Amino acid sequence: MPFGARWREGGGVDFSLWAPAAESVALMRQDGNGTALHPTPAHPAQGGWWHVHASDATPSTRYQWQINGDLKVPDPAARQAPDGPHGLCVVTDPGAYAWHKPGWRGRPWHELVFYELHVGTFTAEGTYAAAEAELPRLAALGFTAIELMPLATFAGDWGWGYDGVLPFAPHPAYGTPDELKHLVDAAHALGLCVFLDVVYNHFGPDGNYLHAYAPAFFSPVNESPWGAAINFDNDGSEMVRAFFVHNALYWIEEFHMDGLRLDAVHAIVDESQQHILKDLSTQVRALADATGRHVHLVLENEKNQPQWLTAPQGTPGSYDAQWNDDFHHALHVALTGESQTYYAK
């Protein structure tokens, strides 16, 4: 993955930031005492990239970036941000967790019975570890899959998760990345698949610093219902598309997720020759084929576009299922009388 901090097994860490609008970039690392931050100027490279190799950095090194000599920002591809998007990020070793079920291959689609859960409210503790303790109960009830609501780090401790700003960093209020991996591992030991709800249509407003140094992340012509739309088809979109495709692959490969539920894809505007949804599906299917796993892709799509769903299951570029929002909305209107936004005729 070209984004973020990559630890070398031979020693040191490669740090990379795509900041095409920055005039200068420095890597700020915390010293061994956990107090002062020390700057290392980043080297500019082609295409708006900035790089630093730190030979003495290790997994657990805390860092952030400094833009144009003053603004301190998190790494948008950080794998861990224990203090949220306004704090320091942490270098991780992606291979450090020892999986107990490394040979898990998932389950075919026709076997899946879903239980959707929000980690922060599913238990009184609101943690990955506490949710894991409840998995045997879900398995005993007959569920064969759990779908975790969005986990991308957002500002504050509690929220629905749909305003994430660090898509690669599991939300720290729920626990560490390894505790999330342990939850997935435990689910697989019980025969449960794990799906993750991902949001690729916008970034949340609090803790989103991308406008300051990578405005090409955002469409110059489109808006979403939640703010600036993501740029998938204008200048600079090649790197933006890669960012989100790598994010999808990251959750499946590093966290052994069995599938993704893509939030509100009707709010994704892409007039490219190949739509980002097709690009993402094609690369996820390639990963599934290469690893021999059942990996499933689900849409939320208010437009009910059949072209994403009509191909045989597992076809590159296609999706396996779609949320039945029509049923939900009709029932909601019947019960509440609400008729605004989603519920308008």
C-alpha positions in Angstrom: 0.0 0.0 0.0 1.6 3.3 -1.0 -0.2 5.3 1.7 0.7 5.8 5.3 3.5 4.4 7.4 5.1 1.1 6.4 7.4 -0.7 8.8 10.3 -2.6 7.2 11.1 -6.0 8.8 14.8 -5.2 8.2 14.4 -2.0 10.3 13.0 1.5 10.0 9.7 2.9 8.7 8.8 4.5 5.4 6.4 7.4 5.9 4.5 8.7 2.8 1.9 11.5 2.5 0.0 12.6 -0.6 -0.1 16.4 -0.2 -0.1 17.9 -3.7 -1.1 21.4 -2.4 1.6 21.6 0.3 4.6 23.8 -0.1 6.6 22.0 2.6 6.0 18.9 4.7 7.7 17.6 7.8 7.3 14.4 9.8 6.9 15.1 13.5 8.0 12.2 15.7 7.7 11.9 19.5 10.9 11.4 21.3 11.7 8.4 23.5 10.4 10.2 26.6 7.0 10.6 25.0 7.1 14.4 25.3 8.7 16.6 22.6 8.0 16.2 18.8 11.0 16.3 16.5 10.6 17.4 12.9 12.2 15.7 9.9 11.8 17.5 6.6 10.0 15.3 4.0 11.4 14.9 0.5 9.0 15.9 -2.3 8.4 13.4 -5.1 6.5 13.2 -8.4 2.7 13.5 -8.2 2.4 15.4 -5.0 4.0 12.8 -2.7 6.2 13.5 0.3 8.4 10.8 1.8 10.6 10.2 4.9 12.5 7.1 5.8 13.2 6.9 9.5 15.8 4.1 10.2 15.2 4.3 14.0 11.4 4.3 13.9 9.6 1.1 15.0 6.1 -0.2 15.5 4.7 2.0 18.4 6.5 5.1 17.1 4.1 8.1 17.5 3.9 10.7 14.8 2.0 13.2 12.8 2.7 15.5 9.8 3.3 19.2 9.7 2.1 21.2 6.7 3.8 24.4 5.6 5.6 24.9 8.9 2.7 25.2 11.2 -0.4 23.0 10.7 -0.1 19.6 12.4 -2.3 16.9 10.8 -2.8 13.2 11.3 -1.8 10.6 8.7 -5.0 10.0 6.7 -3.9 6.4 6.2 -2.8 5.8 9.8 -3.5 2.3 11.0 -3.9 3.5 14.6 -4.8 6.8 16.1 -5.3 6.2 19.9 -6.0 9.9 20.7 -8.4 10.4 17.7 -7.8 12.5 14.6 -6.5 15.6 16.5 -3.7 13.5 18.2 -0.7 11.5 17.3 -0.8 8.4 15.1 1.0 5.2 15.8 3.1 3.0 13.5 1.9 -0.6 13.6 3.2 -4.0 12.4 0.5 -5.4 10.2 1.9 -9.0 10.7 2.3 -8.9 14.5 -1.1 -10.4 15.3 -1.0 -14.3 15.4 -4.2 -15.5 13.9 -5.8 -18.6 15.5 -7.9 -19.3 12.4 -5.6 -18.4 9.5 -7.1 -21.0 7.3 -10.7 -19.6 7.5 -12.1 -19.2 4.0 -15.5 -17.8 4.9 -19.0 -19.0 4.0 -21.0 -19.0 0.7 -23.6 -16.3 0.4 -26.6 -18.6 0.8 -25.5 -19.5 4.3 -25.4 -16.0 5.7 -27.9 -14.7 8.3 -26.8 -11.3 9.4 -26.8 -9.5 12.8 -25.9 -5.9 12.5 -24.2 -4.4 15.5 -22.7 -1.1 16.7 -19.6 -1.8 18.8 -20.2 1.2 21.0 -23.7 0.3 22.0 -23.8 -3.5 21.6 -22.5 -3.9 25.2 -22.3 -1.8 28.3 -18.6 -1.5 27.9 -18.8 -0.6 24.2 -15.5 -2.3 23.2 -14.3 -4.9 20.7 -13.4 -7.2 23.6 -16.9 -6.9 25.2 -18.6 -7.5 21.8 -16.4 -10.6 21.3 -17.7 -12.1 24.6 -21.2 -12.0 23.2 -20.4 -13.8 19.9 -21.3 -17.3 21.2 -24.8 -16.1 22.0 -25.3 -14.8 18.5 -24.0 -18.0 17.0 -26.4 -20.0 19.2 -29.3 -17.9 18.0 -28.5 -19.1 14.4 -26.7 -16.1 13.0 -23.9 -16.9 10.6 -22.6 -13.3 10.0 -22.2 -10.1 12.0 -22.0 -6.7 10.3 -20.1 -4.1 12.2 -21.2 -0.5 11.7 -18.4 1.9 10.6 -15.2 1.8 12.5 -13.1 4.5 10.9 -11.8 6.9 13.5 -13.9 9.9 14.2 -13.6 12.8 16.6 -14.9 12.1 20.1 -15.6 8.7 21.7 -19.2 8.0 20.7 -21.1 8.3 17.4 -22.8 6.3 14.7 -19.5 6.0 12.8 -20.7 7.6 9.6 -18.5 10.7 10.0 -15.1 8.9 10.1 -12.0 10.8 9.0 -9.3 8.2 9.3 -10.6 5.3 7.2 -7.7 2.9 8.0 -7.7 3.4 11.8 -10.2 1.4 13.9 -12.0 3.8 16.3 -9.8 3.9 19.4 -12.7 4.3 22.0 -13.6 0.6 21.2 -10.1 -0.7 21.6 -6.9 -1.4 19.7 -6.5 -2.8 16.1 -5.3 -6.1 17.5 -8.4 -6.3 19.7 -10.5 -5.9 16.6 -8.5 -8.6 14.9 -9.1 -10.8 18.0 -12.8 -10.2 17.7 -12.8 -11.3 14.0 -10.6 -14.3 14.9 -13.1 -15.4 17.6 -16.0 -14.9 15.2 -14.4 -17.2 12.7 -13.7 -19.8 15.3 -17.5 -19.9 15.9 -18.3 -20.1 12.2 -19.4 -16.5 12.0 -18.4 -14.2 9.1 -17.6 -10.6 9.8 -18.6 -7.8 7.5 -17.7 -4.1 7.9 -19.7 -1.1 6.9 -17.5 1.3 5.0 -18.2 4.9 4.0 -16.7 6.1 0.7 -19.1 9.0 -0.1 -17.7 11.6 2.3 -15.5 12.5 5.2 -16.8 13.7 8.5 -16.3 17.4 9.3 -14.4 17.2 12.6 -10.8 16.1 12.3 -10.8 16.2 8.5 -7.6 18.2 7.5 -7.5 17.1 3.8 -8.8 20.4 2.5 -5.6 22.1 3.7 -3.1 20.0 1.7 -4.9 17.6 -0.6 -8.1 19.4 -1.8 -8.2 17.1 -4.8 -9.8 14.5 -2.5 -13.0 16.6 -2.9 -15.1 17.1 -6.0 -15.0 20.7 -7.4 -18.5 20.3 -8.9 -20.5 17.8 -6.7 -21.8 17.8 -3.2 -23.1 15.0 -1.0 -25.9 15.3 1.6 -23.2 15.4 4.3 -20.8 18.0 2.8 -18.1 17.9 0.0 -18.4 14.9 -2.3 -15.4 12.7 -2.9 -13.6 13.3 -6.2 -13.6 10.1 -8.2 -13.6 11.6 -11.7 -11.8 15.0 -11.8 -8.2 16.1 -11.7 -6.3 14.2 -9.0 -8.9 11.5 -8.8 -6.5 8.7 -9.7 -4.9 8.9 -6.3 -8.2 9.3 -4.5 -9.6 6.2 -6.2 -6.5 4.3 -5.2 -6.9 5.5 -1.6 -10.3 4.0 -1.2 -9.6 0.8 -3.2 -6.6 0.2 -1.0 -8.8 0.8 2.0 -11.3 -1.9 0.9 -8.4 -4.4 0.3 -6.8 -3.5 3.7 -9.9 -4.5 5.7 -10.2 -7.8 3.9 -6.5 -8.7 3.8 -5.2 -7.4 7.1 -8.3 -7.8 9.3 -9.6 -10.9 7.5 -13.0 -9.3 7.0 -15.4 -11.6 5.0 -17.1 -8.7 3.2 -18.0 -5.1 3.1 -21.2 -3.1 3.1 -20.7 0.1 1.1 -22.7 3.0 2.6 -25.0 5.1 0.4 -23.3 4.6 -2.9 -26.1 6.7 -4.5 -24.2 9.6 -3.1 -21.0 8.7 -5.1 -20.7 10.6 -8.4 -18.3 9.1 -10.9 -18.5 9.8 -14.6 -15.1 8.0 -15.3 -14.9 5.4 -18.0 -14.8 2.8 -15.3 -16.9 3.6 -12.2 -15.1 3.4 -8.9 -17.6 0.7 -7.7 -16.6 -1.5 -10.6 -12.9 -0.8 -10.0 -13.2 -1.6 -6.3 -15.2 -4.8 -6.9 -12.8 -6.0 -9.6 -9.8 -5.7 -7.3 -11.6 -7.2 -4.3 -12.7 -10.2 -6.5 -9.1 -10.6 -7.6 -7.9 -10.8 -3.9 -10.6 -13.3 -3.1 -9.6 -15.5 -6.1 -6.0 -15.3 -5.1 -6.6 -16.3 -1.5 -9.4 -18.9 -2.2 -11.8 -17.0 0.1 -15.5 -16.3 0.0 -15.5 -12.4 0.1 -18.9 -10.7 -0.4 -19.8 -7.1 -1.4 -23.1 -5.5 -0.4 -24.4 -2.1 -1.4 -26.7 0.5 0.1 -28.2 2.2 -3.0 -31.3 4.4 -3.0 -31.2 4.4 -6.8 -31.8 0.6 -7.0 -29.5 0.2 -10.0 -29.8 -3.4 -11.2 -26.6 -3.3 -13.3 -24.5 -3.8 -10.1 -26.4 -6.9 -9.1 -27.4 -8.9 -12.2 -24.1 -10.7 -12.9 -23.4 -14.2 -11.5 -22.2 -14.0 -7.9 -18.5 -13.3 -7.6 -18.2 -11.7 -11.0 -15.5 -9.0 -11.1 -17.1 -5.5 -11.1 -20.4 -6.8 -9.6 -21.9 -6.9 -6.1 -23.7 -9.7 -4.3 -26.6 -7.9 -2.7 -28.2 -4.7 -1.8 -30.0 -3.4 1.3 -33.8 -3.4 0.9 -34.2 0.3 1.9 -37.5 0.5 0.2 -39.1 -1.8 2.8 -37.4 0.1 5.6 -38.6 3.5 4.3 -42.1 2.4 3.6 -42.4 0.9 7.1 -40.9 4.0 8.7 -43.4 6.3 7.0 -46.3 4.1 7.9 -45.3 4.1 11.6 -44.2 7.7 12.0 -45.8 9.8 9.3 -42.4 11.4 8.5 -42.1 12.5 4.9 -38.9 14.4 4.6 -35.5 13.6 2.9 -35.3 9.8 2.5 -39.0 9.5 3.2 -40.3 12.0 0.7 -42.6 10.6 -2.1 
